[in-house]
Amino acid sequence: MSPLLKIALDLGPLLIFFAANGFAGIFTATAVFMGAIVLSIAIGFAIERKISPMAIVTGVLVLVFGGLTLSFSNDIFIKIKPTILYTMFAGVLLGGLIFGRLFIKLLLGQTMQLPDDAWRVLTWRWSAFFLALAIANEFVWRNTSTNLWVAFKVWGVFPLTILFALSQTPFIARHQIEPKDRKSTRLNSSHV
């Protein structure tokens, strides 16, 4: 899947949620968000023939907490969903460390090669970031209007995540292990 399509599928439901909230309020936005997340996952599956574990967890939480929001006509459920999601991500990463599993390596190991010590550092950093997002979400929904919380969810969390990921680039570059193919290619070309 192209990176732009991946971003569109990840960000699309949030943008739809933001727009629907502006036009029709949080309850309609929640219903629309639930449909958009299912559609996004379905499109991703149709293209890749698989669904990432993060997409499954996110989708299930959106459907469960969105359903609770609509069933009880109480927006607190959709507002605490990000707190639970980010706390779960941090808990899974940290739990993996406790049991000797580097789950972040399982997710990203196809795209980069790092020594296990570097994966552990990234695990700690991402865990701390997810916990910070959970705390930020709690602060924002408890102390601001619903519209401001929706704006933070869409225009705050996604850019913060991108910035945090980019801030890890120098660390990743320092610890990147070059594949044997690149080394052998360079060695062969230097003998020509």
C-alpha positions in Angstrom: 0.0 0.0 0.0 1.3 3.4 -0.8 2.2 5.6 2.1 -0.3 8.3 1.1 -3.1 5.8 0.9 -2.1 4.4 4.3 -2.2 7.9 5.8 -5.5 8.6 4.2 -7.0 5.4 5.7 -5.5 6.2 9.1 -6.4 9.9 9.1 -9.6 9.8 7.1 -12.0 8.5 9.8 -10.6 11.2 12.2 -11.2 14.0 9.6 -14.7 12.7 9.0 -15.3 12.6 12.8 -14.1 16.2 13.1 -16.3 17.4 10.2 -19.4 15.5 11.4 -18.9 17.0 14.9 -18.8 20.5 13.5 -22.0 20.0 11.5 -24.1 17.7 13.7 -22.5 17.3 17.1 -20.7 14.6 19.0 -23.3 11.8 18.8 -23.7 12.0 15.0 -20.0 12.3 14.7 -19.5 9.2 16.8 -21.9 7.2 14.6 -20.2 8.4 11.5 -16.8 7.7 13.0 -17.8 4.1 13.7 -18.8 3.6 10.1 -15.7 5.4 8.8 -13.4 3.2 10.8 -15.1 0.0 9.6 -14.9 1.3 6.0 -11.2 2.2 6.5 -10.3 -1.3 7.8 -12.3 -2.9 5.0 -10.5 -0.9 2.3 -7.1 -1.7 3.9 -8.0 -5.4 4.0 -9.2 -5.4 0.4 -5.9 -3.9 -0.7 -3.4 -5.8 1.6 -5.5 -8.9 2.4 -4.5 -8.5 6.1 -5.4 -6.3 9.0 -2.8 -4.9 11.4 -3.2 -5.7 15.1 -3.3 -2.0 15.8 -6.1 -1.4 13.3 -8.1 -4.3 14.9 -7.6 -2.9 18.5 -8.5 0.6 17.4 -11.5 -0.5 15.4 -12.9 -2.7 18.3 -12.4 0.1 20.8 -14.1 2.7 18.5 -17.1 0.3 18.0 -17.4 -0.6 21.7 -16.9 2.9 23.1 -18.9 4.5 20.2 -21.7 2.0 20.9 -21.7 2.9 24.6 -21.7 6.6 23.8 -24.7 6.2 21.5 -26.5 3.7 23.8 -26.3 5.8 26.9 -26.3 9.2 25.1 -23.1 10.1 27.1 -20.0 11.3 25.3 -17.7 10.4 28.1 -17.3 6.9 26.6 -15.9 8.2 23.3 -13.7 10.7 25.1 -12.0 8.0 27.3 -11.5 5.7 24.4 -8.1 7.3 23.4 -6.9 7.1 27.0 -7.7 3.4 27.1 -6.1 2.8 23.7 -2.9 4.7 24.5 -2.6 3.0 27.9 -3.1 -0.4 26.2 -0.4 0.3 23.7 2.0 1.4 26.4 1.0 -1.6 28.6 1.6 -4.1 25.7 5.0 -2.6 24.9 6.1 -2.6 28.5 4.6 -6.0 29.2 6.6 -7.3 26.3 9.7 -6.0 27.8 8.9 -7.8 31.1 8.4 -11.1 29.3 11.4 -10.6 26.9 9.3 -9.8 23.8 10.0 -6.7 21.7 6.6 -6.1 20.2 7.8 -2.9 18.5 10.4 -5.0 16.6 7.6 -7.3 15.4 5.7 -4.2 14.1 8.6 -2.4 12.5 11.3 -5.0 12.0 10.3 -5.4 8.4 11.2 -1.8 7.6 14.4 -1.5 9.6 17.1 -3.6 11.2 18.2 -2.6 14.7 20.1 -4.4 17.5 17.8 -5.6 20.3 19.2 -2.9 22.7 18.0 -0.2 20.3 14.6 -1.9 20.1 14.4 -1.8 23.9 15.2 1.9 24.0 12.5 2.6 21.3 10.1 0.5 23.3 10.7 2.6 26.4 10.4 5.8 24.4 7.2 4.8 22.6 5.7 3.6 25.9 6.4 6.9 27.5 4.9 8.7 24.5 1.7 6.7 24.6 1.4 7.3 28.4 1.9 11.0 27.8 -0.8 11.0 25.1 -3.2 9.2 27.6 -2.5 11.9 30.2 -3.0 14.7 27.7 -6.3 13.2 26.5 -7.5 13.0 30.1 -6.5 16.6 30.7 -8.1 17.9 27.5 -11.5 16.1 27.7 -11.9 16.9 31.4 -11.0 20.6 31.2 -12.2 21.8 27.8 -15.3 21.7 25.6 -16.2 18.8 23.4 -15.4 20.7 20.3 -11.9 21.5 21.6 -11.4 17.9 22.6 -12.4 16.8 19.1 -10.0 19.3 17.6 -7.2 18.1 19.9 -7.9 14.5 18.9 -7.6 15.3 15.2 -5.2 18.2 15.0 -3.1 17.6 18.1 -2.5 13.9 18.5 -1.7 13.0 14.9 0.9 15.8 14.4 2.4 15.0 17.8 2.7 11.4 16.8 4.4 12.3 13.5 6.8 14.7 15.3 7.6 12.1 17.9 8.3 9.5 15.2 10.5 11.9 13.3 12.4 12.8 16.5 13.4 9.1 16.8 15.0 9.2 13.3 18.5 10.2 14.4 18.5 7.4 17.0 17.4 4.9 14.5 19.9 6.1 11.9 22.8 5.7 14.5 21.7 2.1 15.3 20.6 0.9 11.8 22.1 -2.4 10.8 22.8 -2.5 7.1 21.5 -5.6 5.4 24.1 -8.1 4.1 22.8 -7.5 0.5 23.9 -3.9 0.6 27.3 -4.7 2.0 27.9 -7.4 -0.6 26.7 -5.2 -3.3 29.2 -2.4 -2.3 32.0 -4.9 -1.9 31.4 -6.3 -5.4 31.1 -2.9 -7.0 34.4 -1.8 -5.4 36.3 -4.7 -7.1 35.0 -3.9 -10.6 
